[in-house]
Amino acid sequence: RRPWAKGFSSRIMRSAGNYNSASAAWAYIDSTNLWVRVECTGRPVKLTMTGVLWNGTQSYIYLSYYMDGAILDANAGLPWQEFLEATVNAGFTFTWVTTPAAGSHAFTPVWAVSGGTATLNANSPPMMFTVEELTQTVGNNGLT
C-alpha cells in the first residue's frame, strides 16, 4: 500500500439465499463471499456484521470473527451471543475492534449454535459485513 494511503473500507452485502448451520463448533458463515483480505498498517480495524437470525429451536447463537483462520483476539470470551426463542426473528449488529500487526490479513465472520439449525437471512433485509481500518491517531498526540 502506498505510504500516503490512510485507512480502507470494504463492505459486502448479501441479498440472495440464506445461510444455515447446526454446528456447535465455530464454522465459516461463507468462506468465499464473506472473506476480506486487506493490507493493514497496524492501526485499529473495525469489523461489523448486521442481519437477521432465526432458529426453529430455542437456542444460543454465537458470532465471532476469524483473522487469518483463527479466532480473533483469542476469542476474548465469546464476543457475541444471542439467546433465541423458537421461530423468532432477531435483528442484530455485531461490531468488534482489533489492532492487528502491520501486514496482510484475512477477515471473515464465523458462527456456532447450541441446538437446532440456525438461519442467517441474506434476503430481506440483506446482511452486511464491513471491514474498516480506523484512521484516528493511536496515541494521545501529546495531550495530557
C-alpha positions in Angstrom: 0.0 0.0 0.0 1.2 3.5 -0.7 2.6 5.3 2.4 0.2 8.2 2.0 -2.8 5.9 1.8 -4.8 6.1 5.0 -7.4 3.6 6.0 -9.6 1.2 4.0 -13.2 0.2 3.9 -14.7 -2.9 2.4 -18.5 -3.6 2.5 -20.1 -6.8 1.4 -23.8 -7.1 1.1 -25.5 -10.5 0.6 -29.1 -10.3 -0.7 -29.7 -13.7 -2.2 -30.0 -17.0 -0.4 -29.8 -17.7 3.4 -27.0 -19.3 5.4 -27.8 -22.3 7.6 -25.7 -24.1 10.3 -26.2 -26.7 13.0 -22.6 -26.7 14.0 -21.7 -26.4 17.7 -18.1 -25.6 16.7 -17.0 -22.4 15.0 -17.8 -22.6 11.3 -17.5 -20.2 8.4 -20.7 -18.4 7.5 -19.4 -18.1 3.9 -15.7 -18.6 3.4 -16.0 -17.4 -0.3 -18.2 -14.4 -0.3 -17.7 -13.1 3.3 -14.0 -13.1 3.2 -11.8 -9.9 3.0 -8.0 -9.7 2.7 -6.6 -6.3 3.4 -3.2 -4.7 3.9 -3.1 -3.4 7.5 -0.9 -0.6 8.8 -1.0 -1.6 12.5 -3.9 0.8 13.2 -7.3 -0.5 14.7 -9.6 -2.4 12.4 -13.4 -2.4 12.9 -15.4 -5.4 11.8 -19.2 -5.1 11.7 -21.9 -7.6 10.6 -25.6 -6.8 10.6 -28.5 -9.1 9.7 -31.4 -11.2 11.0 -31.0 -14.6 12.7 -33.7 -17.3 13.1 -33.8 -20.8 14.7 -36.7 -23.3 14.8 -35.4 -24.4 18.2 -34.8 -22.4 21.4 -31.0 -22.0 21.5 -28.0 -19.8 21.7 -26.3 -18.5 18.5 -22.7 -17.3 18.8 -20.9 -15.0 16.4 -17.2 -14.1 16.2 -14.6 -13.3 13.5 -11.5 -15.1 12.2 -8.4 -13.3 11.3 -6.0 -15.4 9.2 -8.0 -18.6 10.0 -8.0 -18.2 13.8 -10.5 -16.7 16.3 -9.8 -13.0 16.6 -8.2 -11.8 19.9 -8.1 -15.4 21.3 -11.9 -15.1 21.3 -11.9 -12.7 24.3 -14.7 -14.7 26.0 -17.3 -15.2 23.2 -17.7 -11.7 21.7 -21.3 -12.0 20.8 -24.1 -14.4 21.7 -27.9 -14.3 21.4 -30.5 -16.5 23.0 -33.3 -17.1 20.5 -36.8 -18.3 21.3 -38.0 -20.8 18.8 -39.2 -19.4 15.5 -38.5 -15.7 16.4 -36.5 -13.4 14.0 -33.8 -11.4 15.8 -32.1 -8.5 14.1 -28.5 -7.9 15.2 -25.4 -5.7 14.8 -22.1 -7.2 15.9 -19.0 -4.9 16.0 -15.5 -5.8 17.1 -12.4 -3.6 17.0 -8.9 -5.2 17.0 -5.4 -3.9 16.3 -3.6 -6.4 14.1 0.1 -6.2 13.3 1.0 -4.4 10.1 0.8 -6.7 7.1 -1.7 -8.6 5.0 -4.6 -10.2 7.0 -7.8 -12.0 6.0 -11.0 -11.5 8.0 -14.3 -13.5 7.9 -17.3 -14.0 10.2 -17.9 -17.3 11.9 -20.7 -18.8 14.0 -21.9 -21.6 16.2 -25.2 -22.8 17.5 -26.1 -24.6 20.8 -29.0 -26.5 19.2 -31.2 -26.8 16.1 -30.4 -25.3 12.8 -29.7 -21.5 12.8 -30.5 -19.4 9.7 -28.9 -16.1 8.9 -31.2 -14.2 6.4 -29.4 -12.9 3.4 -32.7 -12.0 1.5 -34.8 -9.4 3.2 -33.3 -7.5 4.8 -29.9 -8.2 3.3 -27.0 -9.0 5.6 -23.9 -6.8 5.5 -20.2 -7.4 6.6 -17.8 -4.4 6.7 -14.1 -4.2 7.5 -12.6 -0.8 8.1 -9.2 0.4 9.1 -9.7 3.3 11.5 -7.5 6.3 10.7 -7.6 8.2 14.0 -4.3 8.6 15.8 -3.5 5.6 18.0 -1.6 7.6 20.7 -2.7 10.6 22.7 -0.9 13.2 20.4 0.9 14.7 23.4 -2.4 15.6 25.2 -2.4 15.3 28.9 
